[in-house]
Amino acid sequence: IGIYDYIDDNMPDWAKPTIQKLTDKGYLKGDENGKLGLTENLMRILVINDRAGIYGE
């Protein structure tokens, strides 16, 4: 299982807009080193919630 710590080229393109949105809003914050520690399954859930409008615009 891959862990995605940063919004970079390693993160799947389908997840980047949602993860960027959630970090911009302060809903997602990294650890003391700024690492997000996201799994693909967690990102999938966050994207589904985002598409459902849970996080607003």
Backbone bond lengths (Angstrom), bond angles and torsions (degrees), N, CA, C in turn:
res aa  C-N    CA-C-N  psi(-1)  N-CA   C-N-CA  omega(-1)  CA-C   N-CA-C  phi
1 I - - - 1.463 - - 1.520 108.57 -
2 G 1.318 115.47 126.19 1.453 120.15 178.52 1.517 111.19 -81.79
3 I 1.300 114.05 147.50 1.461 121.16 175.72 1.525 106.88 -115.82
4 Y 1.307 116.03 130.97 1.457 121.50 -179.51 1.523 108.45 -108.07
5 D 1.321 114.70 112.54 1.458 120.58 -176.05 1.522 113.41 -93.84
6 Y 1.322 116.62 -23.69 1.464 120.60 -174.00 1.521 110.36 -137.94
7 I 1.319 116.14 157.55 1.460 121.55 172.65 1.525 105.80 -84.90
8 D 1.322 115.13 93.98 1.460 121.23 -176.70 1.522 109.31 -146.94
9 D 1.330 116.92 -167.56 1.464 121.16 -177.17 1.521 113.18 -65.53
10 N 1.319 118.52 -18.25 1.463 121.14 178.56 1.527 112.23 -76.65
11 M 1.327 116.23 -26.40 1.465 120.48 -178.84 1.531 109.19 -76.22
12 P 1.337 117.73 137.33 1.469 120.13 178.68 1.531 111.73 -58.79
13 D 1.330 115.43 139.71 1.465 120.66 -178.46 1.523 112.68 -57.68
14 W 1.339 117.16 -33.81 1.459 120.24 -177.32 1.529 112.17 -66.90
15 A 1.330 117.17 -21.81 1.464 120.60 -176.83 1.524 113.25 -95.43
16 K 1.312 117.38 -23.91 1.471 121.02 -171.67 1.528 114.60 -55.12
17 P 1.341 120.05 -48.52 1.474 118.13 -177.69 1.528 113.17 -59.61
18 T 1.317 116.59 -42.11 1.466 119.98 -179.75 1.517 111.17 -67.96
19 I 1.313 117.87 -45.22 1.464 120.92 -178.85 1.524 109.70 -64.58
20 Q 1.336 117.19 -39.69 1.467 120.60 176.97 1.523 110.34 -62.67
21 K 1.315 116.93 -44.39 1.463 122.06 178.73 1.526 110.92 -58.77
22 L 1.325 116.36 -46.36 1.464 120.31 -177.13 1.525 112.21 -69.39
23 T 1.320 117.81 -33.55 1.468 119.06 176.13 1.529 110.08 -73.30
24 D 1.334 117.02 -39.33 1.472 120.20 177.87 1.527 111.37 -60.59
25 K 1.326 117.06 -38.04 1.468 121.61 179.87 1.529 112.42 -79.86
26 G 1.327 116.73 -9.46 1.454 120.18 -179.22 1.519 113.80 84.39
27 Y 1.336 117.10 7.58 1.468 120.54 178.76 1.521 111.28 -74.21
28 L 1.312 116.58 -31.33 1.465 122.29 177.64 1.511 108.23 -116.14
29 K 1.294 116.01 128.89 1.464 121.42 176.13 1.512 107.59 -134.42
30 G 1.291 115.74 146.53 1.454 119.62 178.32 1.517 111.86 -78.92
31 D 1.319 114.13 -179.07 1.461 119.73 175.97 1.528 109.63 -75.64
32 E 1.305 117.24 -167.41 1.471 120.50 -177.72 1.523 112.82 -61.85
33 N 1.341 116.86 -17.67 1.467 121.38 177.10 1.525 112.28 -101.93
34 G 1.325 116.76 5.12 1.451 121.03 179.50 1.520 114.77 83.13
35 K 1.324 117.72 6.31 1.465 121.32 -179.51 1.525 109.84 -81.01
36 L 1.336 115.88 130.92 1.460 121.01 -177.54 1.522 112.92 -80.04
37 G 1.325 118.39 -34.52 1.463 121.78 177.67 1.521 114.10 63.91
38 L 1.333 117.17 40.50 1.460 121.76 -176.94 1.524 111.76 -91.56
39 T 1.318 116.58 136.18 1.462 120.92 172.42 1.530 108.22 -92.01
40 E 1.323 116.00 163.83 1.460 119.94 177.97 1.532 110.66 -63.04
41 N 1.324 117.23 -38.46 1.469 120.12 178.83 1.524 111.57 -62.88
42 L 1.322 117.11 -42.39 1.463 119.88 178.59 1.528 110.42 -65.51
43 M 1.329 116.75 -42.61 1.465 119.36 178.81 1.525 110.61 -61.97
44 R 1.319 117.58 -38.69 1.468 121.40 178.47 1.537 110.16 -60.20
45 I 1.314 116.97 -44.51 1.470 121.08 178.62 1.527 110.53 -63.49
46 L 1.317 117.06 -43.25 1.461 120.44 179.48 1.524 111.30 -62.65
47 V 1.334 117.20 -40.50 1.468 121.01 178.72 1.528 110.55 -66.00
48 I 1.317 117.89 -42.83 1.469 120.87 177.84 1.528 110.04 -59.89
49 N 1.317 117.16 -46.06 1.469 121.11 177.90 1.524 111.12 -60.90
50 D 1.325 116.51 -40.48 1.458 120.92 179.82 1.525 110.24 -64.20
51 R 1.320 116.81 -43.93 1.470 120.59 178.57 1.525 111.48 -64.12
52 A 1.319 116.78 -27.80 1.466 121.55 177.39 1.532 111.90 -80.41
53 G 1.321 117.21 -5.27 1.457 121.25 176.45 1.511 115.33 87.60
54 I 1.305 117.39 11.04 1.465 120.99 -175.83 1.532 112.52 -63.82
55 Y 1.326 117.32 -32.21 1.469 120.54 -174.95 1.529 113.20 -98.22
56 G 1.322 118.08 7.39 1.456 120.90 -179.98 1.517 111.87 75.50
57 E 1.320 114.25 -163.95 1.477 119.95 -178.08 1.501 111.75 -78.46
